[in-house]
Amino acid sequence: MDIKKIVGENLKFARKAKGLTQKELASELNKYQSDYSEYETGKIELDYEKIVFLCKRLDITPNELFGVDD
């Protein structure tokens, strides 16, 4: 499976688990909701700063975000 799709699915799952909308997270990232949506669909890759921010914000580890098993 494509890593962008895995990250997107894990991001969506973590966001919903926190009870947040795409619009809320997009606002925190100074992005439009439509841009944020493309992270969750795997159309746009996250940069390092966004990965760190989203992991902290959603209380997940980078391994969880990338679907890496220990």
C-alpha positions in Angstrom: 0.0 0.0 0.0 1.1 3.6 -0.7 2.6 5.2 2.4 0.7 8.4 1.7 -2.6 6.5 1.9 -1.5 4.8 5.1 -0.6 8.1 6.7 -3.8 9.7 5.5 -5.9 6.9 6.9 -4.1 7.0 10.3 -4.4 10.8 10.4 -8.1 10.6 9.8 -8.6 7.9 12.4 -6.5 9.9 15.0 -8.4 13.1 14.2 -11.8 11.5 14.6 -10.7 9.8 17.8 -9.9 13.3 19.2 -13.3 14.6 18.0 -11.8 17.2 15.7 -13.0 18.3 12.3 -10.8 18.8 9.3 -11.6 22.5 9.4 -10.4 22.8 13.0 -7.1 21.1 12.3 -6.7 23.0 9.1 -7.1 26.3 11.0 -4.5 25.3 13.5 -2.1 24.6 10.6 -3.1 27.9 8.9 -4.5 25.9 5.9 -7.8 25.7 4.2 -10.0 22.6 5.0 -9.6 21.5 1.4 -5.8 21.5 1.7 -6.0 19.5 4.9 -8.3 17.0 3.3 -5.6 16.2 0.8 -3.3 15.1 3.6 -6.0 12.6 4.7 -6.5 11.3 1.1 -2.8 11.0 0.4 -2.8 13.6 -2.4 -0.3 15.8 -0.5 2.6 14.6 1.6 3.2 16.1 5.1 6.4 18.0 5.8 8.4 17.4 8.9 7.0 20.3 10.9 3.4 19.2 10.2 4.2 15.6 11.1 5.6 16.8 14.5 2.7 19.2 15.1 0.0 16.6 14.2 1.6 13.8 16.3 1.7 16.1 19.3 -1.8 17.5 18.7 -3.4 14.1 18.1 -1.4 12.3 20.9 0.1 9.8 18.5 3.6 8.7 17.7 5.2 9.0 14.3 5.3 5.2 14.2 1.5 5.2 14.7 1.1 7.8 12.0 3.2 5.9 9.5 1.7 2.5 10.5 5.1 1.1 11.7 4.8 -1.8 14.1 7.4 -2.2 16.9 
